[in-house]
Amino acid sequence: MGEGTYHLVTLGCPKNQVDSDKLAGTLAADGMAPTDSPGEADLIIVNTCAFIADARQESVDTVLALADLRRDGARLVVTGCMAERYGDELAAALPEVDSVAGFGVPVVLGRRPDSPSESVPALPSFDLLNLPRPASARPWAYVKIAEGCDRACGFCAIPTFRGPQRSRTVESILEEVDALDAREIVLVAQDLAAYGRDQGKGVRAIVPLVEAVADRVDRVRLLYLYPSDLNDRLVDTICATGVPYFDLSLQHVSPPLMRRMRRWGDGGRFLERIDHIRSIQPDAAFRSNFIVGYPGETEEDHDALLDFVDAADLDWCGFFAYSPEDGTYATTLDGVVDPALAAERLHELGEMQDRITAARRDALIGKRVTVLVDEPGVGRTHREAPEIDGIVTIPSDLPVGGFVEVTVTGAIGPDLVAA
């Protein structure tokens, strides 16, 4: 590859992927071309994750690996959550990196000085949230509708480096949806259902936005929803889109532990809501995530979570060991759970959920389903969010980007086989 190429690596959640897409669009507008080979790039960018300790370690390992692969004269830039949260510390710890640049990798980093004596311009900042991005290369695309969070969950440091919630305008979101030209739009934010509150639009601004997006695309999917905001109107709106997929941020179910987490709800309320949704939409799919080993978690708390997972019969679940984050309320709590005990609890929950997911997938064998063909031989029904859930293996000659009806003939773990 020649001068003006970049290699962009994205780590972490779908919200980071949106940021990377916008960076790619900006770099393309500046005349740079992507390359899959880091050794051929003039600019290497790592969009990092800092959510938990494992994610931070993955980010550091990735940066060091790319530093070894880059060619002489190429620049290595670290951006994203880890760069925003630990900028100065990261720059000092990684001398291999040319720049650590928060949430706004400037295009000037891709430009070479015209002469050896010319310095690279200082780092400007810009708002990734409202930058344009190119059309989606896939039949689906994430769209970030807000940045930041106003909640104070005991375990989460995101508000300290992503800031308070700031919602985009409906017009800017719909313009991006139109430009992406995708069949499925996945709306993402740190607190999706709180969209518009910071603009004085009240507590249900998300509903007309979902309706407006649904008028433009075949599928609209929401990742993720804080359970206290999942009222009847939002449930009905989601079901009306034809994608009854509910990604609920539950985190735990034991009332005493939920209070220590500074979270709303409990297992009884969550089950009541899930049962209500299934009563009006039996085909609804559910995903959630839970933290294991939060300070003060007792055997009774763990048993309550096991009972909930068994009763809720969710399609998909993620379980994560508690990670202490600097500056969070949880680090001030007593009752630290031994990591070995947390690992045992994780294993027990994971085994239970694997059985539940397999049973729910087996129950689909013989049924006709509609899939969106993401790539040759790979499709998804409304039950599978891209990149995080299972897939449907389909005949490879079905047209990419099309919707087709197929019959499920088998299930292999989380994945289905259909023809």
C-alpha positions in Angstrom: 0.0 0.0 0.0 1.2 3.5 -0.6 1.2 6.7 1.3 -2.0 7.7 3.1 -3.2 4.3 4.4 -4.6 3.5 7.9 -5.3 0.3 9.9 -8.1 0.6 12.5 -8.6 -1.9 15.3 -11.8 -1.7 17.4 -12.1 -3.3 20.8 -15.1 -3.4 23.2 -18.8 -2.7 22.6 -21.0 -1.7 19.7 -20.7 1.9 20.8 -17.0 1.8 20.1 -17.7 0.3 16.7 -19.8 3.3 15.8 -17.0 5.6 16.9 -14.6 3.7 14.7 -17.0 3.9 11.7 -17.1 7.6 12.1 -13.3 7.8 12.4 -13.0 5.8 9.2 -15.4 8.1 7.4 -13.4 11.1 8.6 -10.1 9.5 7.5 -11.6 8.6 4.1 -12.7 12.2 3.6 -9.1 13.3 4.3 -8.0 11.0 1.4 -6.7 8.1 3.4 -7.4 4.5 2.4 -7.9 1.5 4.8 -5.6 -1.5 4.7 -6.1 -4.9 6.4 -2.3 -5.2 7.0 -0.9 -3.2 9.9 2.6 -3.6 8.5 1.6 -1.6 5.4 -0.3 1.2 7.1 0.9 4.8 7.5 -1.4 5.2 10.5 -2.5 2.6 13.0 -5.3 3.4 15.4 -6.5 1.3 18.3 -9.9 2.2 19.6 -9.7 0.8 23.1 -12.1 -0.5 25.8 -11.7 0.2 29.5 -14.9 -1.3 31.0 -13.2 -3.9 33.1 -9.7 -5.1 33.9 -9.7 -7.8 31.2 -10.7 -5.3 28.6 -8.0 -3.0 29.6 -5.4 -5.8 29.4 -6.7 -6.8 25.9 -6.3 -3.1 24.8 -2.7 -2.9 26.1 -1.8 -6.3 24.5 -3.3 -5.2 21.2 -1.3 -1.9 21.2 2.0 -3.7 21.9 1.3 -6.3 19.2 0.6 -3.7 16.6 3.7 -1.7 17.7 5.8 -4.7 16.8 4.1 -5.0 13.4 4.2 -1.4 12.2 6.7 -0.4 9.6 9.3 2.3 10.0 7.8 5.8 10.0 4.2 4.7 10.7 2.3 6.4 13.5 0.5 4.5 16.2 -2.4 6.2 17.9 -4.5 5.0 20.9 -8.0 6.4 21.3 -11.3 5.3 22.9 -12.4 4.7 26.5 -9.0 3.7 27.8 -7.3 6.7 26.2 -9.9 9.0 27.6 -9.8 7.5 31.1 -6.1 6.9 31.5 -4.6 9.3 29.0 -1.5 10.6 30.8 -0.8 7.3 32.5 -1.2 5.3 29.3 1.1 7.7 27.4 3.8 7.3 30.1 3.4 3.5 30.2 3.5 2.9 26.5 6.4 4.8 24.9 5.7 2.8 21.7 2.7 4.9 21.1 3.0 8.2 19.2 -0.2 9.8 20.5 -3.0 9.0 23.1 -6.0 10.9 21.9 -9.3 10.5 23.9 -12.4 10.4 21.8 -11.3 12.4 18.9 -8.5 11.0 16.7 -7.7 14.0 14.5 -7.3 13.5 10.8 -4.0 15.4 10.9 -2.4 12.4 12.5 -2.6 10.7 9.2 -0.8 13.5 7.3 2.9 13.5 6.9 4.9 16.7 7.4 5.9 18.2 4.1 9.5 18.4 5.4 11.5 16.8 8.2 11.5 20.1 10.1 7.7 20.5 10.0 5.9 19.3 13.1 2.6 17.4 13.1 -0.1 19.9 14.1 -1.4 19.9 17.6 -4.3 17.6 18.4 -7.7 19.2 17.7 -10.8 17.7 19.3 -14.1 17.1 17.6 -17.5 15.5 18.4 -17.6 11.9 17.2 -21.2 11.6 18.1 -22.4 13.8 15.2 -19.7 13.0 12.6 -20.9 11.5 9.3 -20.0 8.0 8.4 -20.0 5.9 5.2 -22.7 3.6 4.1 -22.7 0.3 5.8 -20.7 -2.5 4.2 -23.0 -5.0 5.9 -26.8 -5.4 5.7 -27.0 -4.1 9.3 -25.4 -1.2 11.2 -25.2 0.3 14.7 -26.4 3.8 15.3 -25.4 5.6 18.5 -28.3 7.9 19.5 -26.7 9.4 22.7 -23.4 9.6 24.5 -22.7 9.4 28.3 -24.9 8.4 31.2 -26.6 10.2 34.1 -27.0 7.1 36.4 -24.7 6.3 39.3 -24.5 2.5 39.3 -22.1 1.5 42.0 -19.8 -0.6 39.8 -19.6 1.6 36.7 -17.0 4.2 35.9 -18.4 5.1 32.4 -20.0 8.5 33.5 -16.6 9.6 34.8 -15.0 9.5 31.3 -18.0 9.5 28.9 -19.6 12.3 30.8 -23.3 13.0 31.4 -25.9 12.0 28.8 -26.2 14.1 25.7 -28.7 13.0 23.1 -28.5 13.6 19.4 -31.3 15.3 17.5 -33.9 13.1 15.8 -33.0 14.7 12.5 -29.3 13.8 12.7 -30.1 10.3 13.7 -32.5 9.8 10.8 -30.0 11.3 8.4 -27.4 8.8 9.5 -29.9 5.9 9.2 -30.7 7.0 5.6 -27.0 7.3 4.7 -26.2 3.9 6.1 -28.6 2.2 3.6 -28.9 -0.9 5.8 -31.8 -3.4 6.2 -31.4 -3.5 10.0 -30.5 -0.7 12.3 -29.3 -1.4 15.8 -29.8 1.6 18.2 -27.2 1.8 20.9 -26.3 4.1 23.8 -25.1 3.9 27.4 -28.7 4.4 28.5 -30.9 4.0 25.5 -34.3 4.4 27.0 -33.3 7.7 28.6 -32.8 9.2 25.1 -34.0 12.8 25.0 -34.3 13.5 28.7 -31.3 15.8 28.6 -33.1 17.8 25.9 -36.2 18.3 28.0 -38.2 15.8 25.9 -39.6 13.8 28.8 -39.1 10.2 29.6 -40.5 8.6 26.5 -38.7 10.3 23.6 -37.3 7.0 22.6 -40.7 5.8 21.4 -41.2 8.2 18.5 -37.6 7.8 17.5 -38.0 4.0 17.3 -41.1 4.5 15.3 -39.4 6.9 12.9 -36.5 4.5 12.3 -38.8 1.6 11.8 -40.6 3.6 9.0 -37.2 3.7 7.2 -35.8 0.2 7.6 -37.0 -3.4 7.7 -35.7 -4.1 11.2 -34.9 -1.9 14.2 -33.3 -3.4 17.3 -32.5 -1.8 20.7 -29.3 -2.5 22.8 -29.8 -2.2 25.7 -32.6 -1.1 28.1 -32.6 -0.2 31.8 -35.5 -2.2 33.2 -37.3 0.6 35.1 -37.8 2.4 31.7 -39.4 -0.6 30.0 -43.1 0.5 30.3 -46.0 -0.8 28.3 -45.8 1.8 25.6 -42.1 1.0 24.9 -42.9 -2.7 25.0 -45.7 -2.3 22.5 -43.5 -0.1 20.3 -40.7 -2.7 20.2 -43.2 -5.5 19.4 -44.8 -3.4 16.6 -41.5 -3.1 14.8 -41.5 -6.9 14.1 -38.3 -7.3 16.2 -39.5 -8.4 19.7 -36.0 -8.5 21.1 -35.4 -7.2 24.6 -31.8 -6.6 25.8 -32.4 -5.8 29.5 -29.6 -4.5 31.7 -30.5 -6.4 34.9 -27.0 -7.0 36.6 -28.4 -9.0 39.5 -31.7 -9.9 41.2 -31.2 -10.0 44.9 -32.8 -6.9 46.6 -30.0 -6.3 49.2 -27.3 -6.6 46.5 -29.2 -4.4 44.1 -29.3 -1.7 46.7 -25.5 -2.0 47.1 -25.2 -1.8 43.3 -27.4 1.4 43.4 -29.7 -0.3 40.9 -33.4 -0.4 40.5 -35.4 -3.6 40.7 -35.3 -7.2 41.8 -35.9 -10.7 40.5 -39.7 -10.6 41.2 -40.2 -7.4 39.2 -38.0 -8.6 36.4 -39.9 -11.9 36.1 -43.2 -10.1 36.1 -42.1 -7.9 33.2 -40.7 -10.7 31.2 -43.9 -12.8 31.7 -46.0 -9.9 30.6 -44.0 -9.4 27.4 -44.3 -13.1 26.6 -48.0 -13.0 27.2 -48.5 -10.4 24.4 -45.6 -11.6 22.2 -44.8 -15.3 22.7 -42.0 -15.1 20.1 -40.1 -12.5 22.1 -36.4 -13.0 22.6 -34.5 -11.9 25.7 -30.9 -11.1 26.6 -29.3 -9.9 29.8 -26.0 -9.6 31.6 -25.2 -10.2 35.3 -22.3 -9.3 37.6 -21.0 -12.1 39.8 -18.9 -11.5 42.9 -20.0 -7.9 43.6 -18.8 -6.8 47.1 -21.2 -8.3 49.7 -22.6 -11.0 47.4 -23.6 -13.9 49.7 -24.5 -17.5 48.9 -28.2 -16.5 49.4 -27.7 -13.7 46.7 -26.1 -16.2 44.4 -28.9 -18.8 44.9 -31.4 -16.0 44.1 -29.6 -15.4 40.8 -29.5 -19.1 40.0 -33.3 -19.4 40.7 -34.0 -16.3 38.5 -31.9 -17.6 35.6 -33.8 -20.9 35.8 -37.2 -19.3 36.0 -36.6 -16.5 33.4 -35.6 -19.0 30.7 -33.8 -16.2 28.7 -32.4 -16.8 25.3 -29.1 -15.3 26.0 -27.1 -14.3 29.1 -23.7 -13.0 29.8 -22.0 -13.4 33.2 -19.1 -11.3 34.3 -16.9 -11.3 37.4 -17.0 -8.1 39.3 -14.1 -5.8 38.4 -13.2 -3.0 40.8 -13.0 0.3 39.0 -11.2 3.4 40.3 -13.6 6.1 41.5 -16.7 4.0 41.8 -18.9 3.5 44.9 -18.3 -0.3 44.9 -14.6 0.1 45.8 -15.6 1.6 49.1 -17.7 -1.4 50.1 -16.8 -4.2 52.4 -17.5 -7.9 51.7 -15.0 -8.5 48.9 -15.7 -11.8 47.3 -12.8 -14.2 46.9 -11.9 -14.4 43.1 -11.9 -18.2 43.3 -15.4 -18.2 44.7 -16.6 -15.8 42.1 -15.1 -18.1 39.4 -17.0 -21.0 40.8 -20.3 -19.0 40.7 -19.6 -17.9 37.2 -19.1 -21.5 36.1 -22.3 -22.7 37.8 -24.3 -19.9 36.1 -22.7 -20.4 32.8 -23.4 -24.1 32.7 -27.1 -23.5 33.6 -27.5 -20.8 30.9 -25.8 -23.0 28.3 -28.4 -25.7 28.9 -31.2 -23.1 28.7 -30.0 -21.5 25.5 -29.5 -25.0 23.9 -33.0 -26.0 24.9 -34.5 -22.8 23.5 -32.6 -23.3 20.2 -33.7 -26.9 20.0 -37.3 -25.8 20.4 -37.0 -24.0 17.0 -36.2 -27.1 15.0 -38.8 -27.7 12.4 -40.1 -24.1 12.5 -40.2 -21.6 9.6 -38.2 -18.5 10.3 -37.3 -15.3 8.4 -33.6 -14.5 8.3 -31.6 -11.5 7.1 -28.7 -12.8 5.1 -25.6 -11.1 6.6 -23.0 -12.8 4.5 -22.9 -16.0 2.4 -24.1 -18.9 4.4 -24.9 -16.8 7.5 -28.3 -15.3 8.6 -30.1 -14.0 11.6 -33.8 -14.0 12.8 -35.2 -11.4 15.1 -33.8 -13.5 18.0 -30.2 -12.9 17.2 -28.5 -9.5 17.6 -25.4 -9.2 15.4 -22.0 -10.1 16.8 -23.2 -11.1 20.3 -25.7 -13.9 19.8 -25.8 -17.1 17.8 -26.3 -17.3 14.0 -28.3 -19.3 11.5 -26.3 -21.3 9.0 -28.1 -21.2 5.7 -27.4 -22.2 2.1 -24.5 -20.1 0.8 -26.3 -19.2 -2.5 -28.9 -17.0 -0.7 -28.5 -13.3 -1.6 -26.7 -11.2 0.9 -28.8 -8.4 2.2 -32.1 -10.2 1.5 -34.8 -11.5 3.7 -35.6 -15.2 3.2 -37.8 -17.8 4.8 -36.1 -21.0 5.8 -36.9 -24.1 7.9 -34.7 -24.8 11.0 -33.3 -28.3 10.6 -30.9 -28.4 13.5 -29.2 -26.7 16.4 -25.5 -26.7 17.3 -25.0 -25.0 20.7 -26.2 -21.4 20.2 -26.4 -21.7 16.4 -29.1 -22.9 14.2 -29.0 -24.7 10.9 -31.7 -24.0 8.3 -32.6 -24.7 4.7 
